[in-house]
Amino acid sequence: MVETQKGAIEIEAFQDGILEEVLVKPGEEAPVGCPLAYIRAPGEAAREEPTTEKTKTEGEIHSPQTAATPKLAPSAAAPPSSQRGVRMTPAARRFAAEHQLDPRALKTGTDGVIGLREVEAAIEAGPKSAGLELNKRAAGIDPGQMRRAIAAAVTRANREIPHYYVTLTIDMTPMMHWLALRNAERAVEHRLLYAAPLLRAVALSFAKFPDLNGTFENGAFVPADRINIGMAIAVRRCGLITPAILDTDQQDIDTLMTKLNDLVDRTRTGRLRSSELSMGTATLTNLGDRTADSLLPIIFPPQVAIVACGQIRARPWVVQGEVVARQLMDVTFAGDHRASDGRRGAQFLGHLASLLHTPEDIG
């Protein structure tokens, strides 16, 4: 786990091997992009340790694992021997220590590991003062630092990206009717929110328009070979984080609903993965119920497109020459004029509307 301005991030290792040396010790600060550790690939020779002036005796033979074992920084001292058998993430252990909680008394998660969520649950069950401290920390996220990070990102976007906007009002009545019928057959805990089919429809639309899915880097548009839609998720009193669901277009609606719930939970408890924050290719922001009819979003650089949805609300609509009440949603597409133009954005919205009008075809 690495703590950043936006929370505690799980750093993923995509290669098999042996963790040979930790370069950044627990509690230390390091610049973005610096190596954190060395992983020795299977069959690769161990890294040679620098020789010292003292000559080793025949009995002074150390294994590579022993030689590479890092010493803990003073701020992250090793836990007492009575607690070493507890499987717990470093961030959760530190958070528990700050609130004087015994890890042995905490319940584990479904994976058998105690994470930030389990520590928070224990704190919330305790005195109210602990709950106030939890809200202040926002699960490892510093609100002031996060606001500064957001300010830097949107300032860069407004300064460097020539935005254009196109908006279309989409009749969501067929979608909401289809969703009600589908949920009527399900248990409450397995019911779908409209965000899941909406996300799938957006992903399928980007698959239809690959020239809108990618990044603008080094003066040119770089199309992405995957569709990873970032979801703008609000973190109370902190702002927005836009983690991505990888290969969004390859997931069915039920899978997307499960992943959305998981993503929102982990975003608000500071347990996101590095890939979810760095591999997004386009973004969807959805205001939800009882908010506003529309918004003009800001593109998340270096992406070139973002889709913004207002609330679904009953409004007058003309159907076959008659004015009737329909469930309508205003959808705004913001594009980077260096990579596309307004006509292309309008075509994207037209395709999205056709998918939402026939939800049974979304899959």
C-alpha positions in Angstrom: 0.0 0.0 0.0 1.2 3.5 -0.9 -0.4 6.6 0.5 -0.8 9.5 -1.9 -2.7 12.8 -1.8 -5.8 10.9 -2.9 -5.6 8.0 -0.5 -4.0 4.6 0.1 -3.3 2.9 -3.2 -2.6 -0.8 -3.8 0.5 -1.1 -6.0 0.1 -4.1 -8.2 3.0 -6.3 -9.4 2.3 -7.7 -12.9 5.3 -10.1 -13.0 5.9 -13.3 -11.2 9.1 -13.5 -9.0 10.7 -13.0 -5.6 10.6 -9.8 -3.7 14.4 -9.4 -3.3 14.8 -5.8 -2.0 12.5 -3.1 -0.7 14.0 0.3 -1.7 11.4 2.6 0.0 10.8 1.5 3.6 7.5 1.8 5.5 6.9 5.4 6.6 9.3 7.0 4.1 8.3 9.5 1.5 9.3 9.1 -2.2 8.7 11.0 -5.4 6.2 9.7 -7.9 7.8 7.2 -10.4 10.7 6.1 -8.3 11.4 2.4 -7.9 9.9 0.9 -4.8 11.4 -2.6 -4.8 13.4 -5.1 -6.9 11.6 -8.3 -8.0 13.8 -11.1 -9.1 12.3 -13.1 -12.0 12.2 -16.9 -11.8 15.6 -18.3 -12.7 17.3 -14.9 -12.5 20.5 -14.7 -10.4 20.3 -12.9 -7.1 21.6 -9.3 -7.0 25.2 -9.1 -5.7 25.6 -7.4 -2.3 28.3 -4.8 -2.2 31.5 -6.1 -0.6 32.7 -4.7 2.7 36.2 -4.2 4.1 35.6 -6.9 6.7 36.4 -10.4 5.3 33.7 -12.9 5.9 34.5 -16.2 7.5 33.4 -19.5 6.1 30.5 -19.5 8.6 29.2 -16.0 7.6 27.0 -17.1 4.7 23.7 -15.3 4.2 20.9 -16.2 1.8 19.7 -13.5 -0.7 16.4 -13.3 1.2 18.2 -12.6 4.5 20.6 -10.1 2.9 17.7 -8.2 1.3 15.4 -8.0 4.3 14.8 -4.3 4.9 14.8 -2.8 8.4 11.6 -1.1 9.3 11.7 2.7 9.7 11.2 4.0 13.3 7.7 5.2 12.3 6.6 1.7 11.3 8.1 -0.5 13.9 7.5 -4.2 13.7 4.4 -5.4 15.6 4.8 -7.3 18.9 5.3 -11.0 18.5 1.8 -11.7 19.8 0.4 -9.7 16.7 2.6 -11.0 14.0 0.2 -13.8 13.0 -2.5 -11.2 12.2 -3.0 -10.7 8.4 -3.4 -6.9 8.1 -2.5 -4.3 5.5 0.1 -1.8 6.5 -2.3 1.2 6.2 -4.9 -0.6 8.3 -2.3 -1.5 11.0 -1.1 2.1 11.2 -4.7 3.4 11.3 -5.5 0.9 14.1 -2.4 1.9 16.1 -3.5 5.6 15.8 -6.8 4.7 17.4 -5.2 2.3 19.9 -7.0 -0.8 18.6 -5.7 -4.3 19.1 -5.5 -6.0 15.7 -6.2 -9.3 17.4 -9.7 -8.0 18.4 -10.6 -6.9 14.8 -12.8 -9.0 12.4 -11.2 -10.0 9.1 -12.6 -9.3 5.7 -13.9 -11.9 3.3 -10.4 -12.5 2.1 -9.1 -13.2 5.6 -7.2 -9.9 5.7 -7.9 -6.9 8.0 -8.1 -3.8 5.8 -9.1 -0.2 6.4 -12.8 -1.0 6.1 -12.6 -3.5 9.0 -10.7 -0.9 11.2 -13.3 1.7 10.3 -16.1 -0.6 11.3 -14.5 -1.1 14.7 -14.0 2.6 15.2 -17.6 3.4 14.2 -18.8 0.8 16.7 -16.9 2.7 19.4 -17.2 6.1 20.9 -18.6 9.0 18.9 -15.2 10.8 19.1 -13.6 8.0 17.2 -16.3 8.4 14.5 -15.4 12.1 14.2 -11.7 11.3 13.8 -12.7 8.8 11.1 -14.6 11.4 9.2 -11.7 13.8 9.5 -9.3 11.4 8.1 -11.7 10.1 5.4 -10.0 6.7 5.4 -6.5 7.9 4.9 -7.4 10.8 2.5 -6.4 14.3 3.5 -9.2 16.6 2.3 -6.9 19.6 1.9 -4.3 17.7 -0.1 -7.0 16.1 -2.2 -8.6 19.5 -3.1 -5.2 20.8 -4.1 -4.6 17.7 -6.3 -8.0 18.2 -8.0 -7.4 21.9 -8.4 -4.1 21.2 -10.2 -5.7 18.6 -12.5 -8.7 20.8 -13.6 -6.6 23.9 -13.9 -4.3 22.0 -16.3 -7.4 20.7 -18.2 -8.9 24.1 -18.6 -5.6 25.6 -19.6 -4.4 23.0 -22.1 -7.6 21.3 -23.5 -9.8 23.1 -26.0 -13.1 21.7 -24.9 -16.3 21.5 -27.0 -19.7 20.4 -25.7 -22.7 18.8 -27.3 -25.8 17.9 -25.3 -28.7 15.5 -26.1 -31.9 14.9 -24.1 -32.5 11.1 -24.1 -35.8 9.5 -23.3 -35.0 7.0 -20.5 -38.6 5.7 -20.1 -37.8 2.4 -22.0 -34.7 1.8 -19.9 -36.5 2.5 -16.6 -39.4 0.3 -17.6 -37.1 -2.6 -18.6 -35.1 -2.1 -15.3 -38.3 -2.3 -13.2 -39.3 -5.5 -14.9 -35.9 -7.1 -14.5 -35.6 -6.1 -10.8 -39.1 -7.4 -10.0 -37.7 -10.9 -10.5 -34.7 -10.4 -8.2 -34.0 -10.3 -4.5 -33.4 -6.8 -3.1 -29.7 -7.3 -2.7 -29.3 -8.4 -6.4 -31.3 -5.5 -8.0 -29.7 -3.3 -10.6 -29.3 0.5 -10.5 -29.6 2.3 -13.9 -25.9 3.2 -13.5 -24.9 -0.3 -14.6 -26.7 -0.4 -18.0 -25.8 3.2 -18.5 -22.1 2.4 -18.0 -22.3 -0.5 -20.4 -24.1 1.6 -23.0 -21.4 4.3 -22.7 -18.6 1.6 -23.1 -20.3 0.1 -26.1 -20.6 3.6 -27.7 -16.8 4.2 -27.2 -16.3 0.8 -28.9 -18.2 2.1 -31.8 -16.2 5.3 -31.9 -12.6 4.3 -31.1 -11.3 7.7 -32.2 -12.8 9.2 -29.0 -11.3 6.6 -26.7 -7.7 7.3 -25.8 -5.3 10.0 -24.8 -3.7 13.1 -26.3 0.1 12.9 -25.6 3.1 14.6 -27.2 1.0 16.6 -29.6 -1.0 13.7 -31.0 -4.0 11.5 -30.3 -3.1 8.0 -29.1 -6.0 5.5 -29.5 -6.4 3.0 -26.6 -6.5 -0.7 -27.3 -8.9 -1.2 -24.4 -12.0 0.5 -23.1 -11.5 1.4 -19.5 -14.2 3.8 -18.4 -13.4 5.9 -15.4 -16.3 6.6 -13.0 -16.4 9.9 -11.2 -17.1 9.0 -7.5 -17.7 11.6 -4.8 -15.7 11.3 -1.6 -17.5 13.2 1.2 -15.8 16.6 1.9 -12.9 15.7 -0.4 -14.0 15.9 -4.0 -14.0 13.4 -6.9 -11.9 10.4 -7.7 -12.2 8.8 -11.2 -11.1 5.1 -10.9 -11.6 3.0 -14.0 -13.3 -0.3 -14.6 -10.9 -2.2 -16.9 -12.3 -3.6 -20.1 -15.7 -2.1 -19.4 -17.2 -3.2 -22.7 -16.4 -6.8 -22.0 -18.5 -7.0 -18.8 -22.2 -7.8 -18.7 -24.6 -5.6 -16.7 -24.7 -7.8 -13.6 -20.9 -7.9 -13.5 -20.7 -4.1 -13.9 -23.2 -3.7 -11.0 -21.0 -5.8 -8.8 -17.9 -3.9 -9.8 -19.5 -0.6 -9.4 -20.5 -1.3 -5.8 -17.0 -2.6 -5.1 -15.4 0.4 -6.7 -17.4 2.9 -4.8 -16.8 1.1 -1.5 -13.0 0.9 -2.1 -12.8 4.5 -3.3 -14.4 5.8 -0.2 -12.2 3.7 2.1 -9.0 4.5 0.2 -8.3 1.0 -1.1 -7.9 1.6 -4.9 -5.4 -0.1 -7.1 -2.8 1.8 -9.1 -4.2 0.4 -12.4 -7.6 1.8 -11.7 -6.3 5.3 -11.3 -3.8 5.2 -14.2 -5.4 3.2 -17.0 -8.7 5.0 -17.7 -9.3 5.8 -21.4 -12.5 7.9 -21.0 -14.8 9.0 -18.1 -18.4 8.9 -17.2 -19.8 11.2 -14.5 -23.4 10.7 -13.4 -25.1 13.2 -11.1 -27.8 10.8 -9.9 -31.2 11.5 -8.5 -32.4 14.8 -7.0 -29.4 16.8 -8.3 -29.5 18.8 -11.5 -30.7 18.3 -15.1 -27.3 18.8 -16.7 -23.7 19.8 -16.2 -20.6 20.7 -18.3 -17.8 18.4 -17.3 -14.1 18.9 -17.5 -12.0 16.3 -19.3 -9.6 14.3 -17.2 -6.2 14.7 -18.9 -4.7 13.1 -20.9 -8.0 11.6 -21.9 -9.9 13.3 -24.8 -13.6 12.6 -23.8 -16.0 12.6 -20.9 -19.7 11.9 -20.7 -21.9 13.7 -18.2 -25.4 12.6 -17.2 -27.9 14.7 -15.3 -30.7 13.4 -13.2 -33.6 11.4 -14.7 -36.7 13.4 -14.2 -40.3 13.4 -15.5 -40.7 16.2 -18.1 -43.0 17.0 -21.0 -42.0 15.2 -24.2 -43.6 14.9 -27.6 -44.5 11.3 -28.6 -46.3 10.7 -31.9 -47.6 14.3 -32.0 -48.8 14.3 -28.4 -47.2 15.9 -25.3 -46.8 13.3 -22.6 -44.7 12.9 -19.4 -41.6 10.9 -20.0 -38.5 10.1 -17.9 -35.8 12.3 -19.5 -32.0 12.6 -19.0 -29.7 15.3 -20.4 -26.4 13.8 -21.5 -23.5 16.1 -22.4 -20.4 14.9 -24.3 -17.2 17.0 -23.7 -14.5 16.4 -26.3 -10.9 17.6 -26.9 -11.0 19.7 -30.1 -7.4 18.6 -30.9 -8.7 15.0 -31.3 -12.2 15.3 -32.6 -15.0 17.8 -33.3 -18.6 18.5 -32.3 -20.1 16.5 -35.1 -18.3 13.4 -34.0 -19.4 14.0 -30.4 -23.0 14.4 -31.6 -22.8 11.1 -33.5 -21.5 9.4 -30.3 -24.6 10.7 -28.3 -26.9 9.6 -31.1 -25.5 6.0 -30.9 -25.7 6.1 -27.1 -29.4 7.2 -27.2 -30.2 4.3 -29.6 -28.8 1.8 -27.1 -30.6 3.3 -24.2 -33.9 3.3 -26.1 -33.5 -0.5 -26.6 -32.1 -1.7 -23.3 -32.8 -5.4 -24.1 -30.1 -5.1 -26.7 -27.4 -3.8 -24.3 -26.9 -7.3 -22.8 
